């Protein structure tokens, strides 16, 4: 596969759809459907190009050696989220369990994002970039760019940059899609629970908190 093909895939899947949504050409209200289409597109490309489960990070052989790094990442991440939430005087919504995001969406979104941005995108970046530093930074920036369509850009982009940087760094050295998806789901749960990141469901929660 040529570098031009890889760059075109990255542009068509990860950049152009977000730009179109940001400009309002693609309505933001259908963002979840757009994300679902792109998710299945990535699955299709992975299948067509015969990417193995190991290449995509779906593996068990490094599970135990990767467990501690992801455990530390999750603990530190949750601690940071709680500290920031306390500093910003954020409160937990008393009936958060009734919100669809916490019933099923955060698990699917976390798995899908990790499959797309770490399992697939990281592999593509490694094909065209030899520097570990630039692979990690570009992966982080592209992941952060996904959240440019969200409100509260300062908190959304800051936290997704930090989270993306941590995810990309740990995943590069410990490529395990199972563990990083679990870690992402836990961190996503707490970040949206405190209203630090999110769209739709999170903004509804914020309105309830501010009453």
TORDOBA-934100 format. One record per atom (N, C-alpha, C): residue number from 0; residue in one letter; x, y, z. Coordinates in nm, 4 decimals. Each point is the difference from the previous one (the first is absolute). Example, Ala and Ser with C-alpha at 12.3 -4.5 7.8 and 13.67 -1.06 7.14 Angstrom:
// TORDOBA-934100
 pos code        u        v        w
   0    a   1.3190  -0.5690   0.7800
   0    a  -0.0890   0.1190   0.0000
   0    a   0.0900   0.1200   0.0000
   1    s  -0.0350   0.1050  -0.0720
   1    s   0.0820   0.1190   0.0060
   1    s  -0.0770   0.1090   0.0730
END
This chain:
// TORDOBA-934100
 pos code        u        v        w
   0    x   0.0841  -0.1193   0.0000
   0    x  -0.0841   0.1193   0.0000
   0    x   0.0881   0.1250   0.0000
   1    x  -0.0320   0.0952  -0.0870
   1    x   0.0815   0.1202  -0.0122
   1    x  -0.0320   0.0997   0.1111
   2    x   0.0936   0.0912   0.0228
   2    x  -0.0216   0.1042   0.1014
   2    x  -0.1187   0.0887  -0.0376
   3    x  -0.0160   0.0238  -0.1316
   3    x  -0.1101   0.0844  -0.0454
   3    x  -0.1348  -0.0636   0.0346
   4    x  -0.0091  -0.1315  -0.0138
   4    x  -0.1244  -0.0708   0.0316
   4    x  -0.0322   0.0104   0.1487
   5    x   0.1033  -0.0183   0.0822
   5    x  -0.0181   0.0087   0.1455
   5    x  -0.0448   0.1393   0.0397
   6    x   0.0664   0.1021  -0.0532
   6    x  -0.0357   0.1383   0.0326
   6    x  -0.1413   0.0332  -0.0467
   7    x  -0.0394  -0.0530  -0.1155
   7    x  -0.1350   0.0228  -0.0513
   7    x  -0.1038  -0.0646   0.0917
   8    x   0.0288  -0.1198   0.0492
   8    x  -0.0906  -0.0665   0.0936
   8    x  -0.0175   0.0818   0.1268
   9    x   0.1106   0.0488   0.0536
   9    x  -0.0053   0.0806   0.1228
   9    x  -0.0813   0.1266  -0.0238
  10    x   0.0213   0.0616  -0.1140
  10    x  -0.0706   0.1241  -0.0331
  10    x  -0.1502  -0.0239  -0.0146
  11    x  -0.0383  -0.1046  -0.0703
  11    x  -0.1405  -0.0267  -0.0287
  11    x  -0.0768  -0.0502   0.1223
  12    x   0.0684  -0.0737   0.0872
  12    x  -0.0690  -0.0601   0.1147
  12    x   0.0038   0.0891   0.1237
  13    x   0.1154   0.0625   0.0257
  13    x   0.0193   0.0675   0.1281
  13    x  -0.0015   0.1535  -0.0062
  14    x   0.0199   0.0560  -0.1172
  14    x   0.0114   0.1465  -0.0080
  14    x  -0.1211   0.0644  -0.0680
  15    x  -0.0274  -0.0387  -0.1231
  15    x  -0.1049   0.0654  -0.0780
  15    x  -0.1380  -0.0093   0.0658
  16    x  -0.0432  -0.1164   0.0504
  16    x  -0.1330  -0.0053   0.0648
  16    x  -0.0128   0.0957   0.1191
  17    x   0.1071   0.0135   0.0779
  17    x  -0.0038   0.0897   0.1161
  17    x  -0.0078   0.1455  -0.0466
  18    x   0.0759   0.0327  -0.1048
  18    x  -0.0042   0.1365  -0.0543
  18    x  -0.1402   0.0325  -0.0509
  19    x  -0.0623  -0.0940  -0.0711
  19    x  -0.1349   0.0216  -0.0535
  19    x  -0.1016   0.0182   0.1129
  20    x   0.0170  -0.0766   0.1078
  20    x  -0.0894   0.0144   0.1154
  20    x   0.0232   0.1335   0.0697
  21    x   0.1254   0.0400   0.0119
  21    x   0.0341   0.1263   0.0657
  21    x  -0.0562   0.1197  -0.0782
  22    x   0.0034  -0.0096  -0.1332
  22    x  -0.0495   0.1093  -0.0848
  22    x  -0.1521  -0.0016  -0.0134
  23    x  -0.0636  -0.1046   0.0523
  23    x  -0.1446  -0.0086  -0.0070
  23    x  -0.0525  -0.0610  -0.1282
  24    x   0.0904  -0.0428  -0.0889
  24    x  -0.0417  -0.0633  -0.1254
  24    x  -0.0652  -0.1347   0.0304
  25    x   0.0574  -0.0722   0.0963
  25    x  -0.0632  -0.1192   0.0555
  25    x  -0.0617   0.0418   0.1325
  26    x  -0.1315  -0.0134   0.0156
  26    x  -0.0648   0.0434   0.1252
  26    x   0.0586  -0.0702   0.1218
  27    x   0.0284   0.0767   0.1023
  27    x   0.0583  -0.0563   0.1214
  27    x  -0.0936  -0.1015   0.0647
  28    x  -0.1310   0.0180  -0.0207
  28    x  -0.0968  -0.0893   0.0643
  28    x   0.0088  -0.1443  -0.0508
  29    x   0.0632  -0.0193  -0.1176
  29    x   0.0148  -0.1370  -0.0494
  29    x   0.1427  -0.0514   0.0206
  30    x   0.0726   0.0651   0.0918
  30    x   0.1403  -0.0347   0.0208
  30    x   0.0188  -0.1472   0.0383
  31    x  -0.0928  -0.0537   0.0800
  31    x   0.0137  -0.1394   0.0418
  31    x  -0.0158  -0.0952  -0.1184
  32    x  -0.0919   0.0334  -0.0908
  32    x  -0.0154  -0.0815  -0.1199
  32    x   0.1233   0.0100  -0.0883
  33    x   0.0552   0.1189  -0.0105
  33    x   0.1231   0.0190  -0.0772
  33    x   0.1139  -0.0811   0.0604
  34    x   0.0117   0.0058   0.1317
  34    x   0.1054  -0.0747   0.0674
  34    x  -0.0186  -0.1503  -0.0218
  35    x  -0.1244  -0.0459   0.0030
  35    x  -0.0285  -0.1417  -0.0206
  35    x   0.0390  -0.0430  -0.1411
  36    x  -0.0287   0.0845  -0.0988
  36    x   0.0382  -0.0296  -0.1384
  36    x   0.1515  -0.0100  -0.0133
  37    x   0.0706   0.0961   0.0614
  37    x   0.1464  -0.0006  -0.0067
  37    x   0.0582  -0.1205   0.0730
  38    x  -0.0626  -0.0392   0.1098
  38    x   0.0446  -0.1168   0.0750
  38    x  -0.0086  -0.1254  -0.0857
  39    x  -0.1120  -0.0186  -0.0677
  39    x  -0.0148  -0.1181  -0.0862
  39    x   0.0880   0.0112  -0.1247
  40    x   0.0276   0.1213  -0.0435
  40    x   0.0924   0.0197  -0.1118
  40    x   0.1398  -0.0473   0.0381
  41    x   0.0425   0.0344   0.1214
  41    x   0.1312  -0.0437   0.0489
  41    x   0.0042  -0.1519   0.0114
  42    x  -0.1075  -0.0596   0.0482
  42    x  -0.0067  -0.1467   0.0066
  42    x   0.0132  -0.0588  -0.1399
  43    x  -0.0698   0.0611  -0.0976
  43    x   0.0064  -0.0483  -0.1379
  43    x   0.1394   0.0103  -0.0587
  44    x   0.0655   0.1132   0.0219
  44    x   0.1368   0.0178  -0.0508
  44    x   0.0943  -0.0999   0.0655
  45    x  -0.0158  -0.0200   0.1306
  45    x   0.0847  -0.0959   0.0726
  45    x  -0.0168  -0.1406  -0.0563
  46    x  -0.1242  -0.0361  -0.0297
  46    x  -0.0274  -0.1330  -0.0558
  46    x   0.0547  -0.0114  -0.1418
  47    x  -0.0235   0.1021  -0.0811
  47    x   0.0449  -0.0008  -0.1393
  47    x   0.1525  -0.0082  -0.0088
  48    x   0.0691   0.0671   0.0926
  48    x   0.1460   0.0003  -0.0014
  48    x   0.0597  -0.1156   0.0799
  49    x  -0.0858  -0.0883   0.0477
  49    x   0.0424  -0.1202   0.0715
  49    x   0.0853   0.0315   0.1233
  50    x  -0.0405   0.1033   0.0734
  50    x   0.0712   0.0314   0.1236
  50    x  -0.0324  -0.1072   0.1036
  51    x   0.1011  -0.0500   0.0667
  51    x  -0.0214  -0.1052   0.0987
  51    x  -0.0473   0.0596   0.1323
  52    x  -0.0566  -0.0843   0.0849
  52    x  -0.0416   0.0447   0.1329
  52    x   0.1195   0.0541   0.0782
  53    x   0.1146  -0.0668  -0.0119
  53    x   0.1199   0.0459   0.0713
  53    x   0.0405   0.1398  -0.0448
  54    x  -0.0043   0.0246  -0.1309
  54    x   0.0370   0.1319  -0.0521
  54    x  -0.0935   0.1084   0.0533
  55    x  -0.1264  -0.0350   0.0166
  55    x  -0.0991   0.0960   0.0476
  55    x  -0.0049   0.0087   0.1522
  56    x   0.0862  -0.0755   0.0666
  56    x   0.0068   0.0077   0.1460
  56    x  -0.0975  -0.0907   0.0724
  57    x  -0.0750  -0.0816  -0.0753
  57    x  -0.0952  -0.0927   0.0625
  57    x   0.0765  -0.1279   0.0318
  58    x   0.0596  -0.0035   0.1173
  58    x   0.0923  -0.1080   0.0348
  58    x  -0.0001  -0.0277   0.1497
  59    x   0.0429  -0.1232   0.0324
  59    x   0.0070  -0.0441   0.1391
  59    x   0.1425  -0.0307   0.0436
  60    x   0.0913  -0.0101  -0.0965
  60    x   0.1361  -0.0434   0.0337
  60    x   0.0740   0.0994   0.0884
  61    x  -0.0362   0.1292  -0.0070
  61    x   0.0672   0.1015   0.0830
  61    x  -0.0936   0.0563   0.1063
  62    x  -0.1075  -0.0734   0.0290
  62    x  -0.1032   0.0500   0.0910
  62    x   0.0565   0.0282   0.1390
  63    x   0.0700  -0.0963   0.0568
  63    x   0.0455   0.0155   0.1380
  63    x   0.1132   0.1012   0.0130
  64    x   0.0888   0.0069  -0.0981
  64    x   0.1083   0.0982   0.0075
  64    x  -0.0514   0.1415  -0.0257
  65    x  -0.1176   0.0113  -0.0644
  65    x  -0.0589   0.1311  -0.0272
  65    x  -0.0972   0.0439   0.1089
  66    x  -0.0364  -0.0923   0.0877
  66    x  -0.1037   0.0275   0.0993
  66    x   0.0384   0.1142   0.0943
  67    x   0.1216  -0.0020   0.0526
  67    x   0.0435   0.1022   0.0957
  67    x   0.0037   0.1391  -0.0630
  68    x   0.0599   0.0172  -0.1198
  68    x  -0.0005   0.1346  -0.0609
  68    x  -0.1399   0.0566  -0.0207
  69    x  -0.0924  -0.0839  -0.0456
  69    x  -0.1363   0.0489  -0.0219
  69    x  -0.0734   0.0242   0.1314
  70    x   0.0312  -0.0793   0.0999
  70    x  -0.0596   0.0207   0.1313
  70    x   0.0452   0.1338   0.0585
  71    x   0.1295   0.0276  -0.0111
  71    x   0.0535   0.1273   0.0484
  71    x  -0.0586   0.1177  -0.0782
  72    x  -0.0104  -0.0168  -0.1319
  72    x  -0.0580   0.1045  -0.0846
  72    x  -0.1426   0.0317   0.0434
  73    x  -0.0772  -0.1039   0.0272
  73    x  -0.1397   0.0184   0.0388
  73    x  -0.0124   0.0672   0.1364
  74    x   0.0787  -0.0459   0.0963
  74    x  -0.0045   0.0579   0.1344
  74    x   0.0418   0.1462  -0.0018
  75    x   0.1094   0.0300  -0.0694
  75    x   0.0466   0.1386  -0.0084
  75    x  -0.1015   0.0872  -0.0735
  76    x  -0.0593  -0.0553  -0.1062
  76    x  -0.0973   0.0752  -0.0772
  76    x  -0.1244   0.0340   0.0809
  77    x  -0.0540  -0.0977   0.0704
  77    x  -0.1185   0.0235   0.0827
  77    x   0.0314   0.1004   0.1101
  78    x   0.1181  -0.0124   0.0604
  78    x   0.0411   0.0937   0.1048
  78    x   0.0071   0.1422  -0.0532
  79    x   0.0588   0.0158  -0.1181
  79    x   0.0111   0.1330  -0.0615
  79    x  -0.1375   0.0577  -0.0313
  80    x  -0.0892  -0.0833  -0.0526
  80    x  -0.1359   0.0453  -0.0334
  80    x  -0.0716   0.0506   0.1248
  81    x   0.0102  -0.0745   0.1085
  81    x  -0.0675   0.0390   0.1244
  81    x   0.0589   0.1294   0.0555
  82    x   0.1324   0.0124  -0.0056
  82    x   0.0652   0.1217   0.0491
  82    x  -0.0447   0.1216  -0.0809
  83    x   0.0011  -0.0128  -0.1337
  83    x  -0.0416   0.1110  -0.0867
  83    x  -0.1464   0.0338   0.0245
  84    x  -0.0831  -0.1036   0.0155
  84    x  -0.1430   0.0228   0.0248
  84    x  -0.0209   0.0761   0.1304
  85    x   0.0758  -0.0358   0.1025
  85    x  -0.0120   0.0695   0.1288
  85    x   0.0448   0.1453  -0.0127
  86    x   0.1086   0.0229  -0.0740
  86    x   0.0498   0.1360  -0.0178
  86    x  -0.1003   0.0867  -0.0757
  87    x  -0.0719  -0.0611  -0.0933
  87    x  -0.0986   0.0731  -0.0791
  87    x  -0.1387  -0.0034   0.0633
  88    x  -0.0060  -0.0587   0.1191
  88    x  -0.1262  -0.0089   0.0746
  88    x  -0.1087  -0.0750  -0.0771
  89    x   0.0400  -0.1053  -0.0707
  89    x  -0.0945  -0.0848  -0.0720
  89    x  -0.0619  -0.1005   0.0971
  90    x  -0.1272  -0.0320  -0.0249
  90    x  -0.0693  -0.0939   0.0866
  90    x  -0.0535  -0.1177  -0.0820
  91    x  -0.0134  -0.1135   0.0656
  91    x  -0.0536  -0.1190  -0.0654
  91    x  -0.1521   0.0106  -0.0078
  92    x  -0.0533  -0.0264  -0.1176
  92    x  -0.1447   0.0028  -0.0158
  92    x  -0.0627  -0.1111   0.0838
  93    x  -0.1010   0.0307   0.0808
  93    x  -0.0556  -0.0996   0.0922
  93    x  -0.0685  -0.1180  -0.0680
  94    x  -0.0450   0.0156  -0.1242
  94    x  -0.0685  -0.1089  -0.0694
  94    x   0.0712  -0.0325  -0.1311
  95    x   0.1321  -0.0077   0.0075
  95    x   0.0798  -0.0238  -0.1202
  95    x  -0.0311  -0.1341  -0.0663
  96    x  -0.0432  -0.0977   0.0776
  96    x  -0.0226  -0.1334  -0.0543
  96    x  -0.1181  -0.0054  -0.0967
  97    x  -0.0809   0.1054  -0.0016
  97    x  -0.1131   0.0041  -0.0918
  97    x   0.0394   0.0529  -0.1374
  98    x   0.1209   0.0497  -0.0114
  98    x   0.0459   0.0579  -0.1261
  98    x   0.0533  -0.1092  -0.0929
  99    x  -0.0385  -0.0001  -0.1292
  99    x   0.0434  -0.1034  -0.0944
  99    x   0.1517  -0.0144  -0.0105
 100    x   0.0720   0.1104   0.0184
 100    x   0.1455  -0.0071  -0.0107
 100    x   0.0583  -0.0981   0.1007
 101    x  -0.0545  -0.0014   0.1197
 101    x   0.0526  -0.0848   0.1059
 101    x  -0.0620  -0.1402  -0.0006
 102    x  -0.1019  -0.0195  -0.0808
 102    x  -0.0632  -0.1307  -0.0079
 102    x   0.0680  -0.0898  -0.1021
 103    x   0.0454   0.0594  -0.1108
 103    x   0.0629  -0.0842  -0.1026
 103    x   0.0971   0.0746  -0.0910
 104    x  -0.0224   0.1301  -0.0220
 104    x   0.0759   0.0705  -0.1021
 104    x   0.1480   0.0126   0.0314
 105    x   0.0349   0.0243   0.1275
 105    x   0.1413   0.0259   0.0315
 105    x   0.0864  -0.1230  -0.0251
 106    x  -0.0569  -0.1187   0.0139
 106    x   0.0769  -0.1221  -0.0242
 106    x   0.0265  -0.0168  -0.1491
 107    x  -0.1068   0.0116  -0.0811
 107    x   0.0176  -0.0140  -0.1449
 107    x   0.0928   0.1070  -0.0558
 108    x  -0.0227   0.1267   0.0399
 108    x   0.0811   0.1096  -0.0522
 108    x   0.1474  -0.0170   0.0362
 109    x   0.0275  -0.0473   0.1196
 109    x   0.1385  -0.0190   0.0432
 109    x   0.0682  -0.1095  -0.0813
 110    x  -0.0700  -0.1106  -0.0192
 110    x   0.0565  -0.1108  -0.0787
 110    x   0.0208   0.0432  -0.1449
 111    x  -0.1011   0.0664  -0.0577
 111    x   0.0081   0.0420  -0.1398
 111    x   0.1118   0.1014  -0.0217
 112    x   0.0116   0.0970   0.0900
 112    x   0.1056   0.1003  -0.0149
 112    x   0.1380  -0.0617   0.0122
 113    x   0.0166  -0.0916   0.0924
 113    x   0.1312  -0.0628   0.0142
 113    x   0.0339  -0.0869  -0.1202
 114    x  -0.0985  -0.0708  -0.0525
 114    x   0.0243  -0.0811  -0.1198
 114    x   0.0417   0.0887  -0.1171
 115    x  -0.0696   0.1133  -0.0153
 115    x   0.0278   0.0891  -0.1124
 115    x   0.1293   0.0786   0.0182
 116    x   0.0169   0.0607   0.1180
 116    x   0.1091   0.0954   0.0188
 116    x   0.1292  -0.0627   0.0496
 117    x  -0.0062  -0.1084   0.0706
 117    x   0.1220  -0.0660   0.0433
 117    x   0.0267  -0.1244  -0.0847
 118    x  -0.0948  -0.0940  -0.0048
 118    x   0.0233  -0.1225  -0.0742
 118    x   0.0267   0.0235  -0.1472
 119    x  -0.0837   0.0800  -0.0659
 119    x   0.0108   0.0229  -0.1445
 119    x   0.0930   0.1165  -0.0336
 120    x  -0.0293   0.1174   0.0569
 120    x   0.0750   0.1207  -0.0362
 120    x   0.1462  -0.0091   0.0407
 121    x   0.0279  -0.0524   0.1179
 121    x   0.1393  -0.0113   0.0445
 121    x   0.0794  -0.0867  -0.0975
 122    x  -0.0622  -0.1072  -0.0455
 122    x   0.0655  -0.0892  -0.0954
 122    x   0.0288   0.0720  -0.1309
 123    x  -0.0953   0.0795  -0.0457
 123    x   0.0180   0.0753  -0.1244
 123    x   0.1107   0.1039   0.0133
 124    x   0.0036   0.0690   0.1128
 124    x   0.1033   0.1014   0.0214
 124    x   0.1390  -0.0614   0.0030
 125    x   0.0104  -0.1185   0.0561
 125    x   0.1291  -0.0679   0.0072
 125    x   0.0507  -0.0399  -0.1382
 126    x  -0.0911  -0.0115  -0.0967
 126    x   0.0404  -0.0361  -0.1366
 126    x   0.0671   0.1159  -0.0728
 127    x  -0.0319   0.1225   0.0413
 127    x   0.0522   0.1173  -0.0717
 127    x   0.0929   0.0856   0.0844
 128    x   0.0067  -0.0273   0.1303
 128    x   0.0847   0.0795   0.0896
 128    x   0.0881  -0.0938   0.0816
 129    x   0.1285   0.0258   0.0017
 129    x   0.0932  -0.0870   0.0724
 129    x   0.0237   0.0462   0.1434
 130    x  -0.0276   0.1262   0.0289
 130    x   0.0243   0.0558   0.1324
 130    x  -0.1122  -0.0357   0.0968
 131    x   0.0359  -0.0609   0.1119
 131    x  -0.0984  -0.0328   0.1032
 131    x  -0.0679   0.1268   0.0496
 132    x   0.0785   0.1035   0.0210
 132    x  -0.0524   0.1265   0.0518
 132    x  -0.1097   0.0550  -0.0901
 133    x   0.0252   0.0051  -0.1313
 133    x  -0.0973   0.0584  -0.0919
 133    x  -0.1208  -0.0902  -0.0203
 134    x   0.0186  -0.1312   0.0090
 134    x  -0.1144  -0.0917  -0.0076
 134    x  -0.0951   0.0278   0.1158
 135    x   0.0562   0.0114   0.1196
 135    x  -0.0804   0.0240   0.1198
 135    x  -0.0661   0.1373  -0.0046
 136    x   0.0753   0.1026  -0.0377
 136    x  -0.0544   0.1364  -0.0040
 136    x  -0.1093   0.0136  -0.1056
 137    x   0.0232  -0.0545  -0.1191
 137    x  -0.1013   0.0101  -0.1049
 137    x  -0.1256  -0.0779   0.0370
 138    x   0.0177  -0.1162   0.0591
 138    x  -0.1150  -0.0779   0.0452
 138    x  -0.0805   0.0795   0.1031
 139    x   0.0713   0.0643   0.0908
 139    x  -0.0645   0.0823   0.1030
 139    x  -0.0762   0.1170  -0.0606
 140    x   0.0619   0.0711  -0.0937
 140    x  -0.0612   0.1173  -0.0607
 140    x  -0.1228  -0.0370  -0.0844
 141    x   0.0087  -0.1117  -0.0721
 141    x  -0.1138  -0.0429  -0.0816
 141    x  -0.1153  -0.0437   0.0890
 142    x   0.0327  -0.0665   0.1114
 142    x  -0.1036  -0.0396   0.0954
 142    x  -0.0636   0.1239   0.0642
 143    x   0.0816   0.0961   0.0365
 143    x  -0.0513   0.1239   0.0585
 143    x  -0.0867   0.0747  -0.1015
 144    x   0.0392  -0.0032  -0.1253
 144    x  -0.0723   0.0701  -0.1066
 144    x  -0.1435  -0.0496  -0.0123
 145    x  -0.0222  -0.1282   0.0311
 145    x  -0.1353  -0.0557  -0.0021
 145    x  -0.0943   0.0793   0.0880
 146    x   0.0513   0.0591   0.1078
 146    x  -0.0836   0.0671   0.0993
 146    x  -0.0151   0.1500  -0.0247
 147    x   0.0433   0.0460  -0.1162
 147    x  -0.0099   0.1425  -0.0292
 147    x  -0.1447   0.0427  -0.0214
 148    x  -0.0892  -0.0950  -0.0311
 148    x  -0.1404   0.0332  -0.0231
 148    x  -0.0778   0.0101   0.1312
 149    x   0.0642  -0.0343   0.1109
 149    x  -0.0672   0.0016   0.1305
 149    x  -0.0044   0.1414   0.0573
 150    x  -0.0996   0.0292   0.0831
 150    x  -0.0011   0.1294   0.0707
 150    x   0.1065  -0.0009   0.1095
 151    x   0.0154   0.1101   0.0688
 151    x   0.0998   0.0109   0.1079
 151    x   0.1373  -0.0468  -0.0493
 152    x   0.0443   0.0614  -0.1106
 152    x   0.1209  -0.0467  -0.0675
 152    x   0.1231   0.0010   0.0902
 153    x   0.0090   0.0971   0.0884
 153    x   0.1189   0.0086   0.0854
 153    x   0.0176  -0.1275   0.0823
 154    x  -0.1053  -0.0423   0.0690
 154    x   0.0108  -0.1204   0.0833
 154    x   0.0019  -0.1258  -0.0843
 155    x  -0.0838  -0.0047  -0.1050
 155    x  -0.0048  -0.1187  -0.0853
 155    x   0.1345  -0.0271  -0.0672
 156    x   0.0549   0.1019  -0.0629
 156    x   0.1248  -0.0191  -0.0745
 156    x   0.1189  -0.0209   0.0929
 157    x   0.0019   0.0698   0.1129
 157    x   0.1110  -0.0169   0.0945
 157    x   0.0039  -0.1420   0.0560
 158    x  -0.1164  -0.0479   0.0459
 158    x  -0.0045  -0.1330   0.0596
 158    x   0.0184  -0.1098  -0.1031
 159    x  -0.0552   0.0182  -0.1212
 159    x   0.0192  -0.1029  -0.1027
 159    x   0.1437  -0.0020  -0.0513
 160    x   0.0675   0.1150   0.0044
 160    x   0.1424  -0.0011  -0.0364
 160    x   0.0803  -0.0781   0.1035
 161    x  -0.0223   0.0290   0.1271
 161    x   0.0720  -0.0700   0.1059
 161    x  -0.0334  -0.1490  -0.0007
 162    x  -0.1301  -0.0302  -0.0130
 162    x  -0.0414  -0.1390  -0.0035
 162    x   0.0540  -0.0711  -0.1226
 163    x  -0.0093   0.0662  -0.1153
 163    x   0.0509  -0.0594  -0.1230
 163    x   0.1495  -0.0244   0.0041
 164    x   0.0730   0.0944   0.0590
 164    x   0.1448  -0.0153   0.0120
 164    x   0.0347  -0.1191   0.0885
 165    x  -0.0715  -0.0137   0.1103
 165    x   0.0238  -0.1128   0.0906
 165    x  -0.0360  -0.1317  -0.0674
 166    x  -0.1157  -0.0040  -0.0661
 166    x  -0.0425  -0.1220  -0.0684
 166    x   0.0997  -0.0395  -0.1093
 167    x   0.0384   0.0970  -0.0830
 167    x   0.0895  -0.0289  -0.1124
 167    x   0.1367  -0.0481   0.0485
 168    x   0.0505   0.0628   0.1056
 168    x   0.1318  -0.0373   0.0518
 168    x  -0.0006  -0.1409   0.0566
 169    x  -0.0977  -0.0282   0.0851
 169    x  -0.0067  -0.1333   0.0615
 169    x  -0.0275  -0.1060  -0.1067
 170    x  -0.0902   0.0311  -0.0930
 170    x  -0.0350  -0.0989  -0.1027
 170    x   0.1187  -0.0298  -0.0912
 171    x   0.0812   0.1010  -0.0281
 171    x   0.1144  -0.0234  -0.0888
 171    x   0.0924  -0.1067   0.0577
 172    x   0.0232   0.0072   0.1293
 172    x   0.0920  -0.0950   0.0640
 172    x  -0.0711  -0.1262   0.0498
 173    x  -0.1307   0.0105   0.0232
 173    x  -0.0778  -0.1158   0.0471
 173    x  -0.1279  -0.0090  -0.0835
 174    x   0.0121  -0.0437  -0.1255
 174    x  -0.1156  -0.0008  -0.0899
 174    x  -0.1020  -0.1088   0.0347
 175    x  -0.0956   0.0357   0.0841
 175    x  -0.1048  -0.0941   0.0379
 175    x  -0.1332   0.0731  -0.0043
 176    x  -0.0788  -0.0293  -0.1026
 176    x  -0.1248   0.0715  -0.0215
 176    x  -0.1035  -0.0316   0.1072
 177    x   0.0080  -0.1178   0.0581
 177    x  -0.0951  -0.0404   0.1040
 177    x   0.0174   0.0876   0.1236
 178    x   0.1237   0.0111   0.0462
 178    x   0.0270   0.0763   0.1216
 178    x  -0.0202   0.1495  -0.0197
 179    x   0.0412   0.0515  -0.1149
 179    x  -0.0139   0.1446  -0.0209
 179    x  -0.1474   0.0375  -0.0159
 180    x  -0.0811  -0.0895  -0.0541
 180    x  -0.1432   0.0270  -0.0122
 180    x  -0.0662   0.0043   0.1376
 181    x   0.0403  -0.0911   0.0873
 181    x  -0.0532   0.0005   0.1368
 181    x   0.0400   0.1281   0.0719
 182    x   0.1272   0.0366  -0.0132
 182    x   0.0495   0.1223   0.0632
 182    x  -0.0735   0.1226  -0.0537
 183    x  -0.0174   0.0050  -0.1312
 183    x  -0.0689   0.1126  -0.0634
 183    x  -0.1442   0.0089   0.0495
 184    x  -0.0679  -0.1139   0.0103
 184    x  -0.1392  -0.0014   0.0440
 184    x  -0.0131   0.0548   0.1417
 185    x   0.0912  -0.0399   0.0873
 185    x  -0.0037   0.0471   0.1392
 185    x   0.0248   0.1509   0.0064
 186    x   0.1009   0.0465  -0.0724
 186    x   0.0319   0.1428   0.0013
 186    x  -0.1115   0.0823  -0.0649
 187    x  -0.0572  -0.0531  -0.1075
 187    x  -0.1117   0.0685  -0.0644
 187    x  -0.1182   0.0128   0.0956
 188    x  -0.0261  -0.1054   0.0731
 188    x  -0.1106  -0.0009   0.0959
 188    x   0.0156   0.1145   0.1002
 189    x   0.1167   0.0112   0.0601
 189    x   0.0210   0.1024   0.1021
 189    x   0.0053   0.1404  -0.0594
 190    x   0.0609   0.0140  -0.1181
 190    x   0.0116   0.1321  -0.0621
 190    x  -0.1361   0.0565  -0.0367
 191    x  -0.0880  -0.0852  -0.0536
 191    x  -0.1345   0.0463  -0.0350
 191    x  -0.0865   0.0132   0.1247
 192    x   0.0223  -0.0878   0.0954
 192    x  -0.0759   0.0054   0.1258
 192    x   0.0155   0.1361   0.0680
 193    x   0.1219   0.0548  -0.0073
 193    x   0.0268   0.1303   0.0607
 193    x  -0.0199   0.1161  -0.0985
 194    x  -0.0421  -0.0318  -0.1224
 194    x  -0.0262   0.1065  -0.0969
 194    x   0.1234   0.0670  -0.0545
 195    x   0.1152  -0.0683   0.0024
 195    x   0.1237   0.0606  -0.0489
 195    x   0.0147  -0.0136  -0.1507
 196    x  -0.0549  -0.1058  -0.0570
 196    x   0.0024  -0.0194  -0.1450
 196    x  -0.1361  -0.0513  -0.0422
 197    x  -0.0253   0.0063  -0.1293
 197    x  -0.1217  -0.0590  -0.0519
 197    x  -0.0839   0.0958  -0.0811
 198    x  -0.0988  -0.0580  -0.0654
 198    x  -0.0948   0.0757  -0.0798
 198    x  -0.1375  -0.0429   0.0450
 199    x  -0.1008   0.0058  -0.0818
 199    x  -0.1337  -0.0461   0.0274
 199    x  -0.0342  -0.0324   0.1432
 200    x   0.0249  -0.1258   0.0419
 200    x  -0.0407  -0.0442   0.1330
 200    x   0.0686   0.0807   0.1091
 201    x   0.1255   0.0338  -0.0227
 201    x   0.0738   0.0743   0.1021
 201    x  -0.0576   0.1397   0.0172
 202    x  -0.0364   0.0649  -0.1116
 202    x  -0.0537   0.1353   0.0118
 202    x  -0.1359  -0.0018   0.0697
 203    x  -0.0778  -0.1067  -0.0199
 203    x  -0.1272  -0.0125   0.0711
 203    x   0.0246  -0.0128   0.1499
 204    x   0.1027  -0.0769   0.0337
 204    x   0.0326  -0.0145   0.1411
 204    x   0.0437   0.1339   0.0583
 205    x   0.0777   0.0737  -0.0756
 205    x   0.0468   0.1303   0.0480
 205    x  -0.1168   0.0938   0.0282
 206    x  -0.1024  -0.0040  -0.0868
 206    x  -0.1165   0.0844   0.0227
 206    x  -0.0693  -0.0376   0.1308
 207    x  -0.0050  -0.1298   0.0242
 207    x  -0.0649  -0.0466   0.1243
 207    x   0.0809   0.0435   0.1213
 208    x   0.1327  -0.0093  -0.0099
 208    x   0.0852   0.0386   0.1117
 208    x  -0.0126   0.1484   0.0336
 209    x  -0.0187   0.0800  -0.1061
 209    x   0.0004   0.1447   0.0179
 209    x  -0.1355   0.0562   0.0445
 210    x  -0.1004  -0.0858   0.0128
 210    x  -0.1307   0.0467   0.0438
 210    x   0.0042   0.0399   0.1466
END
